Amino acid sequence: MKIWRKLIIRLLVGSFFAVLFWVCGCAAAIVSLDALIVLLFVIDVVRLKDKRFNDYLFKRFGLFLKEKERNKFSTIILFFIGILLPMMFFEARIAMAAVLFLIYGDFFAEYIGTKFGRTKIFRKKSLEGSLACFVSCFIIGLILNMGWSLILVGSFAATLSELYSRLIKLDDNLTIGVISGLIMSLV
C-alpha cells in the first residue's frame, strides 16, 4: 500500500510542476525546482550523516522514502532533476511532453507492471508495464496535439528508456524525459 501512496504523491507533485511550467512559464518552474532539489539534497546529506535524523525521517516521512534508500540518496531528487532538465534544454512543447512522459509514463509502467505484469521482458520489467508506459505517453501526445511522428517517436523513446535505463546504469527518472525530449527534438 505504501508504494501506491508514494506513486500518487509523486504523480501529484510532478503534475504541479508541469502545470507551473505551462501556466507561469519556464523560469518560475526552473527556479522552484532548483530550490526544491537543493533543499532535498541538503536534507539527504544531513540524513545520511546523522543516523538519528535518518531514523526520524524514515519513521515520520517513510511514505516518501524507500527502505533501500536508507543509506543512500533518495531517488526523488533524480525525479525532480528529470523534470528540470527537459524544461531547461528543450522548447516548451517538447519539454512539456517529455516531463509528462516521465510523470505519467513511469507511473503507469510501475503501477500496471507491478499489479498486472506477468510477461517479463527485461529483468523485472514486464510487457504489460511497458505497454502501459507507451499508451500513456501516446495519449499525452494526442492531448498535446504533437503530431503523429512526434507522438510515436516520443512514446517509443520514453518506453525504451524506462525499460532499459538500468542497462546503461542510469535511473529512469533521469532517462525518460531527457531521452524522449532529445529524440523528439531531432524529429
FENVEN-V118231 format. One record per run of one state. SS is the DSSP state (H for helix, E for strand, - for the rest). FROM is the first residue (numbers start at 0). LEN is the number of residues. Records with the same first field share a line. If there is no record, write none. Layout:
SS: FROM-LEN  FROM-LEN
This chain:
-: 0-1  24-1  49-1  64-2  69-5  89-2  116-3  122-2  143-4  168-3  186-1
H: 1-23  25-24  50-14  66-3  74-15  91-25  126-17  147-21  171-15
E: 119-3  124-2
